[in-house]
Amino acid sequence: MIFNIVKEAATEVGLNAYVVGGYVRDIILQRSSKDIDFVCVGSGIRLAESVHRRLGKEAKLSVFKNFGTAAIHFDGFEYEFVGARKESYREDSRKPVVEDGTLEDDQNRRDFTINALAISLCEEDFGDLIDPFDGMEDMRSMMLRTPLEPGITFSDDPLRMMRAIRFATQLYFDIESATFEGIVAHVERIGIVSKERIINELNKIILADKPSYGFRLLFHSGLLRFIFPEMADLQGVEKINGMTHKDNFYHTIQVLDNISEMTDDLWLRWAAILHDIAKPATRKFNSKVGWTFHGHEDLGAKWVPKIFRRMKLPLDERMKYVQKLVKLHLRPIALVNDQVTDSAVRRMIFEAGSDINDLMTLCKADVTSKNSDRVKKYLLNFKKVEQKIKEVEKRDQIMNFNPPVTGEQIIEVFEISPSKLIGDIKAEIKEAILEGKIKNDKDEAFSLMLEIGTRRGLTANEKMIAAYANK
């Protein structure tokens, strides 16, 4: 319906109009899309206003005069209108100098042949496919290729290097050899692109069905070293006295693939990426035990805010969530032993809180052995841990722990001013609950509070004790 409406509107204002880019690509690949881009030879805003009049009041029109574009939101779809353009670039900027152009000019400036396809909405050739760069052949070959010489495409707009890898990852396409060589030759140009645009593309790679493919391309092209050096540093194997450690880069992207089969949560996937990020910094060789990475979970957790800040990722609860999972990712492994105490289980539940299930998901994804029997054994052990967690939590209710005795109660009962002592008493009560000395129960906790107070030389107000006892 929309194509006929745009054709009528274009005829009314005397313009030639076309559907271009991603929507054309996606309908050929049979992928759903709610975003449709229209190009016309002339004013995209005039065309959008004419289309808007035909769609009626339910359609919402947004006009961006400075950019010469307009958008219409209607019935769950987003339609964008722009006049055909040609572009030229300066050496030190990815912002083009834009001029009015022809459809051919507009297709020439597209990043890849599969995104340079257009469908005519003109009266005389309505519905015809316009494919000047053999994009259809590249579709059949599942190949990404630039319309123009790759060096020009990537030097002009270096973000296209990230987009090449993102499209390859999302569509399961190969990158044509000359195009990939063009990326390799221009990786340093990524330095002029804003961190926000880079992380937007990287997150789309991470959210793909098999993100490891994208990270392999990022690594082998050299881009990973520029945008995420800590992850590039994971690659490599060192050998001493015939003993080697695993390649932590390839291990990490396998963990990422594993977790991607279980969840599409971006931040849980980021936890998979960062769980071993500090291994290179903690790697040591011991002649008795071989390679060790002691404390990599704690150091990795300390690195998370720094990495998030530099990459322009959010520094809110999402960062803290990733940091928590990185810090705790080895803890469930220690609970596999049948002799492990309930206290150890309670402590892990307390630290993980409502993220305990996500932590267990990360731990299961972290099993990457090529030995299938070993994998089965580890996963079976984790099932035992999950059962322990359920039993302890059902009995002790440690998850999202709320202190059964409040600071206000301590102040009122012992008639003292706010001080460090109050925190010390609460901490001792919490410790007693985690150790299993008392239940997570208000009455038991209140009794222990009185005992601790007496031990510390405090005098309890009997009336306040009676008042709380009667509540």
C-alpha positions in Angstrom: 0.0 0.0 0.0 2.7 2.5 1.0 4.6 2.1 -2.3 1.5 3.1 -4.3 0.9 6.1 -2.0 4.5 7.3 -2.4 4.2 6.8 -6.2 1.1 9.0 -6.2 2.6 11.6 -4.0 5.8 11.7 -6.1 3.8 12.2 -9.2 1.8 15.0 -7.6 5.0 17.0 -6.7 6.8 16.0 -9.9 9.6 13.9 -8.4 11.0 10.5 -9.2 11.0 8.3 -6.1 12.7 5.0 -5.1 12.8 2.5 -2.2 16.5 2.1 -1.4 19.0 0.4 0.9 18.3 -2.0 3.8 14.6 -2.6 3.2 15.2 -3.7 -0.4 18.0 -6.0 0.9 15.9 -7.4 3.7 12.8 -8.2 1.6 15.1 -10.1 -0.8 16.7 -12.0 2.1 13.2 -12.5 3.6 14.0 -10.6 6.8 11.4 -8.6 8.5 11.9 -4.8 8.6 9.8 -1.9 9.9 12.1 0.8 8.5 11.8 1.9 4.9 14.0 4.5 3.2 12.8 6.5 0.2 15.0 8.6 -2.0 13.7 11.1 -4.5 15.5 13.3 -7.0 14.6 16.6 -5.5 13.2 17.6 -2.0 12.7 14.7 0.3 10.8 17.0 2.6 8.2 17.9 -0.1 7.7 14.2 -0.9 7.2 13.4 2.8 4.7 16.2 3.3 2.7 14.9 0.3 2.7 11.3 1.6 1.7 12.6 5.1 -1.4 14.3 3.7 -2.5 11.0 2.1 -1.9 8.9 5.3 -4.0 11.2 7.4 -3.9 12.3 11.1 -2.7 9.0 12.5 0.6 9.5 10.7 3.2 11.5 12.6 5.6 13.7 10.5 9.0 14.9 11.6 10.9 17.3 9.5 14.7 17.9 9.8 15.3 21.0 7.7 19.0 21.2 8.5 19.5 17.8 7.0 17.0 18.0 4.3 15.2 14.9 5.5 11.8 13.9 7.0 10.4 10.9 8.7 6.8 9.5 9.1 5.8 7.1 11.8 2.7 5.2 10.8 1.1 1.9 11.9 4.4 0.6 13.5 6.5 1.5 10.5 9.2 4.2 10.2 9.4 5.9 6.7 12.4 8.1 6.0 12.5 10.5 3.0 15.6 12.2 1.6 16.7 13.8 -1.6 19.3 12.0 -3.7 22.8 13.2 -2.7 26.4 13.0 -3.6 29.1 13.3 -1.0 32.8 14.2 -0.7 35.0 13.9 2.4 37.8 15.7 4.1 40.8 13.7 5.3 40.3 14.5 9.0 36.5 14.0 9.2 33.9 11.4 8.5 31.3 14.1 8.0 30.7 14.5 4.3 30.2 17.6 2.2 26.7 16.9 0.8 25.3 18.2 -2.5 22.1 17.4 -4.4 22.6 14.5 -6.8 21.0 11.8 -9.0 19.9 8.3 -8.0 23.2 7.1 -9.4 25.1 9.5 -7.2 23.1 8.3 -4.2 23.8 4.6 -5.0 27.5 5.4 -5.4 27.8 6.7 -1.9 26.3 3.5 -0.3 28.5 1.4 1.8 28.0 -2.0 0.2 26.5 -3.4 -3.0 23.7 -5.2 -1.2 22.7 -1.8 0.3 22.9 0.0 -3.0 19.8 -1.7 -4.4 16.8 0.4 -5.3 13.2 -0.3 -6.5 11.6 2.3 -8.7 8.3 3.9 -7.7 8.1 5.9 -10.9 5.1 5.6 -13.2 7.0 4.4 -16.2 9.0 1.6 -14.5 7.2 1.0 -11.2 8.6 -2.0 -9.3 11.8 -2.4 -11.4 14.9 -3.3 -9.5 17.9 -0.9 -10.1 21.1 -2.8 -9.3 24.2 -1.0 -10.7 26.8 -2.9 -8.8 25.5 -6.5 -9.1 24.2 -6.5 -5.5 21.9 -9.4 -6.4 24.8 -11.6 -7.4 26.5 -10.7 -4.1 23.3 -11.7 -2.3 23.4 -15.1 -4.0 27.0 -15.5 -3.2 26.4 -14.2 0.4 29.2 -11.7 -0.1 29.8 -8.2 1.2 31.5 -5.9 -1.3 31.9 -2.1 -1.6 30.4 -0.4 -4.6 33.5 1.7 -5.2 37.1 1.0 -4.5 37.3 -0.2 -0.8 40.0 2.3 0.1 37.8 5.2 -0.9 34.8 3.7 0.9 36.6 3.1 4.2 38.8 6.2 4.1 35.8 8.4 3.5 33.7 6.9 6.3 35.7 4.6 8.6 32.6 3.5 10.5 31.8 1.4 7.4 34.5 -0.9 8.5 32.6 -1.7 11.6 29.4 -1.9 9.6 31.0 -4.4 7.2 31.8 -6.7 10.1 28.4 -6.2 11.7 26.5 -7.0 8.5 28.7 -10.1 7.9 27.9 -11.3 11.4 24.2 -10.6 11.3 23.7 -12.0 7.7 26.3 -14.9 7.9 28.0 -13.3 4.8 31.7 -13.4 3.9 33.6 -10.2 3.3 35.1 -10.1 -0.3 38.9 -10.3 -0.1 39.6 -6.9 -1.6 37.0 -5.3 0.7 38.6 -7.0 3.7 42.0 -5.9 2.7 40.6 -2.4 2.4 39.6 -2.6 6.1 43.1 -3.9 7.1 44.7 -1.1 5.3 42.6 1.6 6.9 42.1 0.4 10.5 43.8 3.5 11.9 41.1 5.7 10.4 38.7 4.3 13.0 40.3 6.8 15.3 38.2 9.7 13.8 34.9 7.9 14.6 33.1 8.7 17.9 33.1 6.1 20.6 29.3 6.3 20.7 29.0 5.2 17.0 31.6 2.4 17.4 29.9 0.9 20.5 26.6 1.0 18.7 28.0 -1.2 16.0 29.9 -3.4 18.4 26.7 -4.0 20.5 24.9 -5.1 17.3 27.7 -7.6 16.7 27.4 -8.9 20.3 23.6 -9.3 19.9 24.0 -11.4 16.7 23.2 -15.1 16.8 26.9 -16.1 16.6 28.9 -13.1 17.7 32.2 -15.0 17.7 32.3 -14.6 13.9 32.3 -10.8 14.2 35.0 -10.9 16.9 37.2 -13.1 14.7 36.8 -10.5 11.9 37.5 -7.6 14.2 40.7 -9.4 15.5 42.1 -10.5 12.1 41.4 -7.1 10.5 43.2 -5.3 13.3 40.2 -3.2 14.4 39.9 -5.0 17.7 43.3 -3.7 18.8 42.1 -0.1 18.2 38.6 -0.3 19.7 39.1 -2.9 22.5 42.8 -3.5 23.2 42.1 -5.5 26.4 40.2 -8.2 24.4 42.9 -8.3 21.7 45.4 -8.9 24.5 43.7 -12.2 25.4 44.9 -13.8 22.2 48.0 -16.0 22.3 49.5 -19.1 24.0 52.7 -19.2 25.9 54.7 -22.5 26.4 57.1 -23.2 29.2 58.6 -26.7 30.1 56.1 -28.2 27.6 53.1 -26.7 29.4 50.7 -24.3 27.7 47.6 -22.5 28.7 44.5 -22.1 26.6 44.1 -19.2 24.2 41.9 -16.9 26.2 40.6 -14.9 23.2 39.2 -18.0 21.5 38.0 -19.3 24.8 36.2 -16.0 25.5 34.4 -15.9 22.1 33.3 -19.5 22.6 31.8 -18.6 26.0 30.1 -15.7 24.2 28.6 -18.0 21.6 27.6 -20.5 24.3 25.8 -17.8 26.4 24.2 -16.4 23.2 22.4 -19.7 22.8 20.9 -19.2 26.2 20.0 -15.5 26.3 19.8 -12.4 24.2 20.5 -10.1 27.2 23.2 -7.7 26.0 24.7 -7.2 29.5 24.9 -10.9 30.3 26.7 -11.2 27.0 29.1 -8.4 28.0 29.7 -10.4 31.3 30.8 -13.3 29.1 33.1 -11.1 27.1 34.8 -9.6 30.2 34.8 -12.6 32.6 38.5 -13.4 31.8 39.6 -10.0 30.7 42.3 -9.7 33.3 43.9 -13.1 32.7 46.9 -11.7 30.7 47.7 -9.4 33.6 47.6 -12.2 36.2 49.2 -14.9 34.2 52.1 -16.7 36.0 54.0 -19.9 35.6 54.6 -22.3 38.5 56.8 -25.3 37.9 54.7 -27.4 40.2 51.2 -26.5 39.0 51.8 -24.9 35.6 50.0 -21.8 34.5 47.9 -19.8 37.0 45.7 -16.7 36.8 45.1 -16.1 40.5 42.8 -13.1 41.2 41.9 -12.4 37.6 38.2 -12.3 38.6 38.9 -9.5 41.2 41.2 -7.5 38.9 38.7 -8.0 36.0 35.9 -6.6 38.1 38.1 -3.5 38.9 38.7 -3.0 35.2 35.0 -3.1 34.2 34.2 0.6 35.1 37.3 1.8 33.2 36.4 -0.2 30.1 32.8 0.9 30.2 33.8 4.6 30.6 36.3 4.5 27.8 33.9 2.7 25.4 31.0 5.0 26.3 29.0 2.2 27.8 26.5 3.1 30.6 28.0 3.6 34.0 24.8 2.8 35.8 23.3 -0.4 37.2 24.1 -2.3 34.0 27.8 -1.7 34.5 27.5 -2.8 38.2 25.6 -5.9 37.1 28.4 -6.9 34.7 31.0 -6.1 37.3 29.3 -8.3 39.8 29.1 -11.3 37.4 32.8 -10.9 36.5 33.8 -10.9 40.1 31.7 -13.9 41.0 32.1 -16.1 37.9 34.4 -18.6 39.7 32.4 -18.9 42.8 29.9 -21.6 41.7 32.8 -23.9 40.7 34.0 -23.9 44.3 30.6 -25.2 45.4 30.7 -28.3 43.3 32.4 -30.3 46.1 29.9 -32.4 48.1 31.6 -31.3 51.3 30.8 -27.6 50.7 29.0 -26.0 53.6 25.7 -24.3 53.5 27.5 -21.2 54.7 29.4 -21.0 51.4 26.2 -21.3 49.5 24.5 -18.6 51.6 27.4 -16.3 51.0 27.2 -16.7 47.2 23.5 -16.2 47.2 23.9 -13.1 49.3 26.6 -11.6 47.0 24.8 -12.5 43.8 21.3 -11.6 45.0 18.6 -11.8 42.3 21.3 -12.2 39.6 22.1 -15.7 40.9 20.5 -17.4 37.9 22.4 -15.2 35.5 25.6 -16.1 37.3 24.9 -19.8 36.9 24.1 -19.2 33.2 27.5 -17.6 32.8 29.2 -20.4 34.6 27.6 -23.1 32.3 28.6 -21.1 29.3 32.2 -21.0 30.6 32.6 -24.7 30.0 34.4 -24.9 26.7 36.3 -28.2 26.8 36.6 -30.1 23.5 36.1 -33.3 25.6 32.4 -33.9 25.5 32.5 -36.2 28.6 34.2 -33.5 30.6 31.6 -30.9 29.5 28.8 -33.3 30.6 30.5 -33.8 33.9 30.8 -30.1 34.6 27.3 -29.3 33.6 26.0 -32.1 35.8 28.0 -30.7 38.7 26.4 -27.3 38.1 23.0 -28.9 38.3 23.9 -30.1 41.7 25.0 -26.6 42.7 21.7 -25.1 41.4 19.8 -27.7 43.6 21.9 -26.7 46.6 21.1 -23.0 45.9 17.4 -23.7 45.7 17.4 -25.7 49.0 19.4 -23.1 51.0 17.4 -20.2 49.6 14.1 -21.8 50.3 15.2 -22.4 53.9 17.2 -19.3 54.7 15.8 -16.6 52.3 19.2 -14.9 51.7 18.5 -13.6 48.2 18.1 -9.8 48.2 18.9 -9.9 51.9 17.2 -7.2 54.1 18.7 -6.9 57.6 16.2 -8.3 60.1 17.3 -5.6 62.6 17.5 -2.0 61.5 19.9 0.7 62.6 16.9 2.6 63.9 16.0 -0.3 66.2 19.6 -0.4 67.6 19.6 3.4 68.2 16.2 3.2 70.1 16.9 0.1 72.1 20.3 1.2 73.3 19.6 4.9 73.3 22.8 5.8 71.4 23.6 8.3 68.7 24.2 7.2 65.0 27.8 5.9 64.9 30.1 3.3 63.4 29.1 1.0 66.2 25.6 0.5 64.7 27.1 -0.7 61.5 29.4 -3.1 63.4 26.4 -4.6 65.2 24.4 -5.0 62.0 27.5 -6.6 60.3 27.9 -9.1 63.1 24.2 -10.1 62.9 24.5 -10.5 59.1 27.7 -12.6 59.6 25.9 -14.9 62.1 23.0 -15.4 59.6 25.4 -16.3 56.8 27.4 -18.7 59.0 24.1 -20.4 60.1 24.5 -19.5 63.7 21.1 -18.0 63.7 18.2 -18.1 61.2 17.3 -15.2 59.0 14.6 -14.4 61.5 13.6 -11.1 63.3 13.3 -12.6 66.8 16.6 -14.5 66.6 18.3 -11.5 65.2 16.9 -9.2 67.9 18.0 -11.5 70.6 21.5 -11.6 69.1 21.5 -7.8 68.9 20.8 -7.6 72.7 23.7 -10.1 73.3 26.1 -8.1 71.2 25.1 -4.9 72.9 25.7 -6.3 76.3 29.1 -7.6 75.2 30.0 -4.1 74.0 28.9 -2.5 77.3 25.6 -1.1 76.1 22.5 -0.9 78.3 19.2 -1.8 76.7 16.0 0.2 77.4 13.6 -2.4 78.8 10.5 -0.4 77.7 11.8 -0.4 74.1 12.5 -4.2 74.3 9.0 -4.8 75.5 7.6 -2.5 72.8 9.4 -4.4 70.0 8.4 -7.7 71.6 4.7 -6.8 71.4 4.9 -5.7 67.7 
